[in-house]
Amino acid sequence: MKYRDELQRAMALLARDPRTIFLGQAVAVPGTAMTTTLMDVPKDRLLELPVAEEMQMGAALGLALAGFIPVSIFPRWNFLLCAMNQLVNHVDKLPIMSPGGYKAKTIIRTGIGSVRPLHPQHQHTGDFTDAVRMMCTTLEVIRLEEPKDIVPAYEWALSREDGRSTLVVEYGDYYNEK
């Protein structure tokens, strides 16, 4: 299967769990390549948000505390940077601050921006995977190199029972290349 097809299959798999809710910009309306991978997600499970990344990550944590499994979508790393306070200080640290008292599993989806066929400039193509791994204690960060890795990564993020959140990093260029 192709990279984009596997992402679409993974999102459909996540959507089969009644606890999942997908939130972010361009989730319910067209706007990014990630939007095309949500075609098999029921419309009532897509929560379109304004461009307010820190609020989005905080809302995802709140949804997780309420028993949902939020799939919080940030089309590019450079946008997710705006949510680092919530990601590093709250989503990642909640299991430590509450010594096992709270399990608020979130699935965070981001991408390394595509540079082919057109380079959108550097504010859209960052890869901060290694830096976030160093800053986070409980958050697992998975980079999706190959199509075969996609569905297992999202299955793991959904089925894990340790309460940890998972950040899944996609490659924008691979949507059409692999």
C-alpha positions as CSV (number, residue, x, y, z in Angstrom):
1,M,0.0,0.0,0.0
2,K,1.0,3.6,-0.5
3,Y,1.8,6.0,2.4
4,R,-1.3,8.1,2.0
5,D,-3.5,5.0,1.7
6,E,-2.1,3.5,4.9
7,L,-2.7,6.8,6.7
8,Q,-6.3,6.8,5.5
9,R,-6.6,3.1,6.7
10,A,-5.1,4.0,10.1
11,M,-7.5,6.9,10.6
12,A,-10.5,4.6,9.7
13,L,-9.1,2.1,12.3
14,L,-9.0,4.8,14.9
15,A,-12.5,6.0,14.1
16,R,-13.9,2.5,14.8
17,D,-13.2,3.1,18.5
18,P,-16.2,5.1,19.8
19,R,-13.9,7.0,22.2
20,T,-11.9,8.7,19.5
21,I,-12.5,12.3,18.4
22,F,-10.4,14.1,15.8
23,L,-9.6,17.7,16.3
24,G,-7.5,20.4,14.7
25,Q,-7.5,22.8,11.7
26,A,-8.6,21.4,8.4
27,V,-10.1,18.2,9.8
28,A,-13.7,18.8,8.9
29,V,-13.0,21.1,5.9
30,P,-10.4,20.8,3.1
31,G,-7.0,22.5,3.7
32,T,-4.1,20.1,4.1
33,A,-2.9,16.8,2.8
34,M,-3.8,15.3,6.2
35,T,-7.5,16.2,5.5
36,T,-7.6,13.7,2.7
37,T,-6.7,10.9,5.1
38,L,-9.8,11.5,7.2
39,M,-12.4,10.6,4.5
40,D,-13.5,7.5,6.3
41,V,-14.0,9.2,9.7
42,P,-17.6,10.0,10.5
43,K,-18.2,13.8,10.2
44,D,-19.6,13.9,13.7
45,R,-16.2,12.8,15.1
46,L,-14.3,15.7,13.4
47,L,-14.0,18.8,15.5
48,E,-12.8,21.8,13.5
49,L,-10.9,24.3,15.5
50,P,-9.5,27.8,14.9
51,V,-5.8,28.3,14.6
52,A,-5.1,28.2,18.3
53,E,-2.6,25.4,18.8
54,E,-2.0,25.7,22.5
55,M,-5.8,25.7,23.1
56,Q,-6.1,22.7,20.8
57,M,-3.5,20.7,22.9
58,G,-5.2,21.8,26.1
59,A,-8.6,20.7,24.7
60,A,-7.1,17.4,23.7
61,L,-5.8,16.8,27.3
62,G,-9.3,17.8,28.7
63,L,-11.0,15.4,26.3
64,A,-8.6,12.6,27.4
65,L,-9.3,13.3,31.1
66,A,-13.0,13.0,30.3
67,G,-12.5,9.5,28.8
68,F,-12.1,10.2,25.1
69,I,-9.1,9.4,23.0
70,P,-8.4,12.6,21.2
71,V,-6.5,12.5,17.9
72,S,-5.1,16.0,17.8
73,I,-3.9,16.9,14.4
74,F,-1.2,19.5,13.7
75,P,-0.4,19.4,9.9
76,R,3.2,20.5,10.4
77,W,5.8,20.5,13.2
78,N,6.1,24.2,12.9
79,F,2.5,24.6,14.0
80,L,2.9,22.2,16.9
81,L,5.7,24.4,18.2
82,C,2.9,26.8,19.3
83,A,1.5,24.1,21.6
84,M,4.8,23.1,23.3
85,N,3.8,24.4,26.7
86,Q,0.7,22.1,26.8
87,L,2.6,19.2,25.3
88,V,5.8,19.3,27.4
89,N,4.4,20.7,30.7
90,H,1.0,19.1,30.8
91,V,0.4,16.2,28.4
92,D,3.8,14.7,29.0
93,K,4.1,15.5,32.7
94,L,0.6,14.5,33.9
95,P,1.5,10.9,34.6
96,I,4.5,12.1,36.7
97,M,2.6,14.9,38.5
98,S,-0.3,12.6,39.5
99,P,1.8,9.4,40.3
100,G,-0.4,7.2,38.2
101,G,-3.6,8.9,39.3
102,Y,-4.5,10.3,35.9
103,K,-4.2,8.4,32.6
104,A,-5.0,10.8,29.8
105,K,-3.9,9.1,26.6
106,T,-3.8,11.4,23.6
107,I,-2.7,10.6,20.0
108,I,-1.0,13.6,18.5
109,R,-0.4,13.7,14.8
110,T,2.0,16.0,13.0
111,G,4.2,16.1,9.9
112,I,7.4,17.2,8.5
113,G,6.3,19.6,5.7
114,S,6.7,18.6,2.1
115,V,9.4,20.3,0.1
116,R,8.6,18.7,-3.2
117,P,7.5,19.7,-5.8
118,L,7.5,23.2,-4.2
119,H,9.5,24.3,-1.2
120,P,7.1,26.3,1.1
121,Q,10.0,27.8,3.0
122,H,11.6,27.0,6.3
123,Q,8.7,27.9,8.6
124,H,6.8,25.0,7.2
125,T,9.4,22.2,6.9
126,G,10.9,21.8,10.4
127,D,11.5,18.4,12.0
128,F,11.7,18.8,15.8
129,T,11.3,15.1,16.6
130,D,14.7,14.7,18.4
131,A,14.3,17.9,20.4
132,V,10.8,16.8,21.6
133,R,12.1,13.4,22.5
134,M,14.7,15.0,24.7
135,M,12.2,17.3,26.4
136,C,9.5,14.7,27.2
137,T,9.6,12.0,29.8
138,T,6.5,9.9,29.2
139,L,5.4,10.9,25.7
140,E,6.4,8.3,23.0
141,V,7.4,9.8,19.7
142,I,7.2,7.6,16.6
143,R,8.5,8.7,13.2
144,L,6.7,7.0,10.2
145,E,9.4,6.2,7.7
146,E,7.7,3.5,5.7
147,P,4.1,2.8,4.7
148,K,4.2,-0.6,6.5
149,D,4.9,1.2,9.8
150,I,1.8,3.4,9.7
151,V,-1.1,1.2,10.8
152,P,0.9,-0.6,13.5
153,A,2.0,2.7,15.0
154,Y,-1.5,4.0,15.2
155,E,-2.9,0.6,16.5
156,W,-0.3,0.8,19.2
157,A,-1.2,4.4,20.1
158,L,-4.8,3.4,20.4
159,S,-4.5,0.1,22.2
160,R,-1.8,1.0,24.7
161,E,-3.1,0.6,28.3
162,D,-0.3,2.4,30.1
163,G,-2.1,5.8,29.7
164,R,0.9,7.3,27.8
165,S,0.3,9.7,25.0
166,T,1.8,9.1,21.5
167,L,3.1,11.6,19.0
168,V,3.2,10.3,15.5
169,V,5.3,12.1,13.0
170,E,4.6,11.8,9.3
171,Y,6.5,12.9,6.2
172,G,4.6,15.2,3.9
173,D,6.8,14.3,0.9
174,Y,5.9,10.6,1.3
175,Y,2.2,11.2,0.7
176,N,2.9,11.1,-3.0
177,E,6.3,9.4,-3.2
178,K,5.9,6.1,-1.3
